[in-house]
Amino acid sequence: MVLMSTEITPFRIEIPQQQLDDLRNRLDNARWPAPLPGDGWDIGVPTTWLRELVDYWRSGYDWRAAEAQLNTYPQFTTEIDGQRIHFLHVRSPEPGALPLLMTHGWPGSVVEFLDVIGPLTDPRAHGGDPADAFHLVIPSLPGFGFSGPVADSGWTTARIGAAWAELMRRLGYERFGTQGGDIGAAVGPEVGRAAPKHVVGIHTNGGPDPIPTQQLSEDELASLTDLERDRIRRIEAFMREEFGYIAIQSTRPQTLAYGLVDSPIGQLAWIMDKFREWTYPRNVDPDKIIDRDRLLTNVMLYWLNGTAGSAAYVGYAQRATWGVTKSNSGVPTASLVFAHDVVIRRYCETQNTITRWTDVDRGGHFAALEEPVLLTDDIREFFRDLR
């Protein structure tokens, strides 16, 4: 019998220079497609825009600086359910801090949370109330970044939630909250289902599952508010115009991986397409909303680890569970809904105990990158009565 190790091992990012030299050579010698007529975002990432970003990647971006910044935070690896899990563990200087587990989504990474780590762990140093402090645990999803590739199949959000509950138990945290968006917004409730006696609250940006993807009746549509009807229209537009990437990633992730793992420009374009579609406002180039260096550092975690395929495999192997009714853990749940988001409270309440719902008229899908102050404030307020 093989015993699973529960050891937690310190980790530092130390990318060999050979990998960076290889990246530079690939960027120097890239084979570019001819621009399609119009060269606009409606047919994919524009060649003109991407060439400019790649020029910056080659000559302006400094991975070593990004690596050094990431390494200022304590990082670790451990094995859970047969999978290596990488995570940041940033403890607050405040002794009464509440542990908070933060989960990223696709096409994101732990890089999403860099702007909120300081304010959440050390509010005293950032103009906040020290009573609002958190100890942060920020894992890389199985198959993503330094938690990749995956060792086996079946990494549903429920399995990830159980793994995260084990991670928090292993770290000695008896009471903790969760936070996340995208896949992270689905994982948080699963942590609550796996450990309802230990999770004090679940905070999501974009809202927890489910989102209605089926055609609603005329009577049901008439019962919705104008804001909710707009969200239904945008869900329908997404299913018509943007669903292609899910169809590919959830059915042929390995075929997709050959191109993305071999071509840094292919990997960059695949991720930037979603950053442009999901940041707010949509008609603004993503590097005008999120710092270019931060965008590229996020892409680098996919490129350097060769995890395009395993991230796709995990991220949208979730499709099999869409529409499946899940139990309500009873854990208090908050939803911070930005302008880009499409969740509707009445549907989320079918399997979550929603105690806080906040609609915001700005911000996009990548809350911690786009609106870190607003996100931080909402997290603090939600957990204030749950500590």
N, C-alpha and C positions, 0 to 999 in steps of 0.2 A: 504493500500500500504506500502510495506517495502522499506525504503530508504537505499541506499547503503552508508556506511560510507566511507568517503575519508580521514579519520584520518591516520596519519603516526605515528607509535608507536615505540619507542626505543626497541631494542631486544638484549639480551645477551644469549649466549649458556651456559646452565647450566645443564649438563646431570646428573641425579641422580646416586649416587654410585651404587645403586641396579642394574641399567642397565649394568654397567661395570662389576659388580660381576657376573651377569647372562652370559655375554659374556665370561668371563674367564671360568666359569663352562662348557659352551657349547664347548669351545675349548679343555678343559681338557678331556671331555667325548665324543669327536667326534667319529663317526663311519666311518672309512676310507674304501674306495673301494680298492680292490687289484689292483696293477698296471697292465695295459694291456701290451701285448707283446711289448717290445721296450721302453715303457714309454717315448715316445717322443712327441714333440709339435704337430706333424702332426695328432695325434688322440685326442688332447685336452691337458689341462694343466697337465704336468707330476707330478705324485704323489710325487716323490723324491723332486722336486723343491718346490712344494706347502707345503710339510711337514716342510721344512726348514723355509719358510716364515711364516707359522703358529707358529712355535716355537718362532720366533722373535716377532710376534704379541703378544704372551702370555708373554714373558719374557723381551723383549727389548723395545717394543713400548710404548710410554707414551701419552695416550690420553689427560691427563690433560695439558700437555705442548702444544699440538696442539690446545686444546680448548682455552688456554690462548693467544696463538698467534692469533687465529681468533678473539678473543675478543679485541685485540688491535685496530681493525678497527671498526668504527661506523657502527652498523647494525640496521635494522629497519624492520618492517612488515607493510603492508597495504593491504586492500582488493580491488581488481580490478576485475570487471566482475564476482563477486561471489566467487572469489578465493583468499585465503591468499597468498600474495607474500612476500617473504623474500629477502632482498637485503643489500649489503654493499654500503655505500655512503661515499666515501673518498674524501674530498675536498682538493684541492691544496693550499699551502701557497701563490701561485702566484695569484694576483687579476685578471689578464687577462686570466686565464686558460680556455680552451675550455671544456665543458662537453662532456664526452665520455661514452656511454652505451656499456658494454661488456657482451656478452652472451656465456655461456659455451655450451657443447653438452652432448651426451651420449657416454660412461659411465663416464662422468666427473661431475664437480660441480664448485662452486665458488672457491674451493681450487686450481683449475687450474691456477688462476691468481695471486697467492700470490707473485711470484717472479717479477712481472711487476708493481705491485701497487706503490712501492717506486719510481722507475725510471720514471714512467709516471706522477705521481702527483707532484714529487719534483725533476725535472731534475737537478736543481742547486746543490742538495746534492749528486747527482750521476754522476757528471762529464758532465752533459748536459747543454743545453741552456735553461734558465728559460722561454724563449718565447715559448718553446714546451710543456708547462705544461698542464695537463688535470685535471679536476674534474671527478672522476670515479663513475659510478653507475653500480654495478655488481649484478644483480638479480639471484636468483635460479629459474630455469624454473618451471612452474606449474607442480606439481607432483613429483618434485625432492627435496631432502633434506628437509629444513625447509619450503619450499613452498608446501610440500605434506601433505597428499595425494590430489588427485584432487576431486573437489566437483561434477563435471559433465563431460560429454563427449564433444568432438568437439574442443579440444585444438590444432588446426592446427597452422602451423607457421604464417598464416595470423592473426589468433586471438591473438596469442602471440605478434605479431608485433603491433597490435592495443593496446594491454594492455601495452606494453612497451612505446608506444607513450603517453598514458595516465599517466604512471608513471613519465615520464620526465616533462609533463605538470604540474603534481601535485607538483613536486619538484621546479617548477618555471623556468625551462630551456627552453628558446625560440629557441635557436640555439644549436645544438649538433651533434656529430658524433656517429657512431656505429661501433662495432668491434665484430667478433666472428668466431668460427670454428665449423665444424660439424653442429649440429642443429642451432647453433648460426650464422653460415654462411648463412643459409636459413632465419633466423629470421631478420637479419640486413636489407636485401632488403625489407622485409615486413614492417618494421618500416618506411622505406623510402616511400613505397606506401601509408602507413597510414597517414604520416605527411610530404609530400614532401617539404613543405615550411619551415619546421623546421630542417630537417636533412641536414647537409652541406656535409656529405661524409659518405660512407659505406666502411669499411675496412674488408676484410675477409682473413683468412688463409685457404687454401684448395679450395677457390673459391666459388662463389655463385652458386645457381642452374642455369641451369640444367646439369646433367651428362648423356650422351647417354647410355642407357641400351639396346637399340634395335640393331639388326645386321646391320652394315653399308654395303653399296654396295661396290663393288670392286673399282668403280670410286672414291667414296668418300674416301675410305681408301688410294688410290693412291695419293690423294690431300693433305694428312696429312704429317707433318714432321716426322722424325724418333722418336723424343721425343713424339709426339702426338700418333703415332702408338703404342709405348710402353705403353702409358696410356690406350689405347683401349684394348690392350692385358691383362693388369692388371685388367681392369673393367670386362672383360670376365672371367678371373680366379676367381675374387671375386664372380661373380654371380654363378659360378659352385661350388666353394669350401667353401665359407664363408657366403652364403646367409641364411643359416639355422637359425641363431639367429634372423634375421629380420622376417623370416617366423613365428617363434614362438612368438616373441614379438608383432607382428602386428595382430596376429590371436588368440592367446591363452595367453595373458599376465596374466590373473588371475590364470590359472593352473600353470604357471611358478612361480608365486609369492609365492605359498605355500612352495615350497622348498627353495627359496632364502630368504624369510623373516624369516623362521624357522631355517636355518642353516647358521651360519656365514662363514663356510668354503665353502658352496655352493655359497654364495654371492661373496666371495673373488675370487673363481675360475672363476665364470661367467665374472667378470670384468677383471681379469688378463689375460684371454684368449684374450681379445681385446687389452689390452695394449701390449701384446707380438706381436700380428699381426700388429699393427698399429704404433708402435714406429719404429725408424730407427737407425741402420739397423735391418731388421726383424729377422735375425738369432742370435740376441743378447738378452739374458734374460732381461725383462723390468726393473728389479731392478738394472741392470748395467747401465741403461740409465737415469732413474728417481730415485731419492732418495727413499728408502724403506719407510721412515716415511711419505713422501708425498703421496705415493701410498696408504698406509694404512689409512691415514686421509681422502682421497677421498672415500675409501670404507666405512669408518666409517659413513660418512654422509648418505649413503644408509642404512647401517645396523641400526644405532641408530633411524632413522626415519621410518624404515620399508617401504621404498618407492620403492623397486624393481619392484613391479607390476605397480604402478602409473607412474613411470619413463618410463617403457617399453610401457605402454599404450599411453602416450603422445608422446614419442620419435618416435615410429613407427606406430602410427595411422596416421602419415603423408603419409603413402604409398598410400592412396586413391587419393592424389593430384599429385602423380608422373606423369610426362608427360603432365600436364595441363599447357598450355601457360599462362603466367602472364604478366600483363602490365609492361612497363618500366617506372619507376618513374622519370627518368631523373637525378637522384642524382648521382654525380660522385662516381664511385666504384673502389676499388683497390682489387687485388688478389695477395696474397703472396703464391706461390705454392712450397711446400717443396718436397723433393725427393720421399716421400711416396705417395703424392697426385696424383690424376688422372684427374683433371679438364682440359678442353681444351677451349681456349679463344673463338674460333668462336662460340661455342655452348652457352657459358655464355653471349655472346654479343646479343643473340636473345631477351633477356628480361632485360638486365642490361647495364648501360652506363659505360663501362670499360674505365677508364682513366689512370690506372696504372696496369701493369701486370709484376710480377717478378718471374721468375723460379729460384729455388735454388737447388743445387746438394747435399743437406744434409737435415736432419730433417725429422720428422714424423708428424703424425696426431695431436699430442698434443703440438702444437707450443709453448704455453706459459710455458709449463713444460720442453720441450726439448731444445728449442732455444729462451729463453726469451730475450737475448740481440738483436738478429737479428730481432725478432718480434717488440720489442720496437723501434728500429731504423727505421723500415719500417713504423710503425704507425706514428712516428714523421714526417718523410719525406712526407708522403702522405697528412697529414693534414696541413702542413706548409703553403700551398697556399690557404687553404680553411677557415682559421680562421676568 
